[in-house]
Amino acid sequence: MSLSSAISTANSIFSNTAQQTAIVSKNIANASNSDYSRRLAMLGTSLNGAQVVSIQRAQNDALLKQSIVSISQASAQGTLFAGLETLKSSLGGNDYETSPSTYLSTFRDSLQTFASTPGNTTIAATLVSDANDLANSLNKTSAAVQDLRLEADKEIASSVNTLNGLLADFEQANNGVLTATASGADASEALDQRDKLLRQISEIVGISTVSRANNDTVIYTSDGTVLFENTARSVTFASTAGFGATTAGQKIFIDGVPVAAGTGGNTSGEGKLSALLQLRDEIAPKFQSQLDEVARGLVELFKEDDGITVLPGLFTWTPTPPPATVPAAGTVEPGIAATLQVNALALSDPLLVRDGGFNGAAYIQNTGGSAGYSDLIDSYVAAMGGNLAFDTATGLDGSSTILDFATSSVGWLEDLRSSASTANDNKTALLSRTQEALNNETGVSMDEELSLLLDLEQSYKASAKLVSTVDAMMAALLEVVR
């Protein structure tokens, strides 16, 4: 080997080592960055010897796609579970101690006690107070349900805005990948950014991707709607200012196609948008209908009938437009739970529950004014223990006692929440394992990088030794020449 070729070899080693060291240093600096994929400087041979010919980025397309799906599923399930937990909290938490069924049970017990001592005004006042607590419970729970729908609607609007922003950023990142790939430049930074955006997008809506020439990527929603192809598709949504039992939320459109809501406690939805739609348009309205049926049942049970006209008695409500009448049996009266109230006359004269007459003298049953009269109260007790017709659209039995129906409503919610909780744990665990597997394939291992750094150090030392040897030989040659 000539001295000039030795110097050339040393320079090549120095250059390669510098580039490799820069890559290793960058890997180490991003060891804790979950959006960074490991780089590796690839060496090749040429007429000038070995040299860095390309920068290879660690990737595993199959695991990345599975990770994106897992993120979507876990996001939807977590969103659904959080919404159901909010509903549970509105009913008092683990024991549902502030649920309408709890207050209904207390009210029934007070009614039975009053039936045994119909002349006791203190017990009559307690009964009316319990009735008022029951009505308030239905009012508050109904308000909580509509608040949940409103919050879900706001979250949808926020998520849609975020999604549009992410798609705009994705267009820039994708163009960066295309440009770098076409020119032969290193596209690693743009690819990292694009993969990061895909993960963020998948939290909002379920997606799948297809790769094309020059690393171009097309994004579809999980139901096949184009979300991005060359340019971002428009995602539109009109928010609603407030919700009531009869209010229908607006749809979300992706490129003109409506987004579908998830179904079931173990939701079929992917991405938080599907779960938010499920909460706003499926779960909350159904639970509201169950509350409305409990309220309608109370109006029906305690109605007054003079043989000609049937009117609300102990329990009344504020319909639009007034006046309040007794709703038809077995059919949901939307929103009745929100305005159910105890007749104001009962608050001033609790014994009207015993005697009747909320709607005038024609409705009085205890015409003799007997303190021991209990026929009307007994009929209420019997009616509460008998079956009523309920609307099967509520998802519960069409015929049961009012207390069984109210208890079944709580059971329905708890069954849904329990299923969502189990599914949330499972999907979160799957996401964790998938991300761990992907990180093992594409993430930075400090042990590997430090080991490679030691190898590069030895290479540098060998190169330095070669230069030192050449220097000594050149000095000896010059000395001979002199």
Beta strands, then each sheet from edge to edge (+ up, - down):
strand 1: 39-46
strand 2: 49-57
strand 3: 207-211
strand 4: 217-221
strand 5: 226-228
strand 6: 235-237
strand 7: 252-254
strand 8: 257-258
strand 9: 304-305
strand 10: 310-311
strand 11: 315-316
strand 12: 341-342
strand 13: 388-389
strand 14: 399-400
sheet 1: 1+ 2-
sheet 2: 3+ 4- 5+
sheet 3: 6+ 7- 8+
sheet 4: 9+ 10-
sheet 5: 11+ 12-
sheet 6: 13+ 14-
end
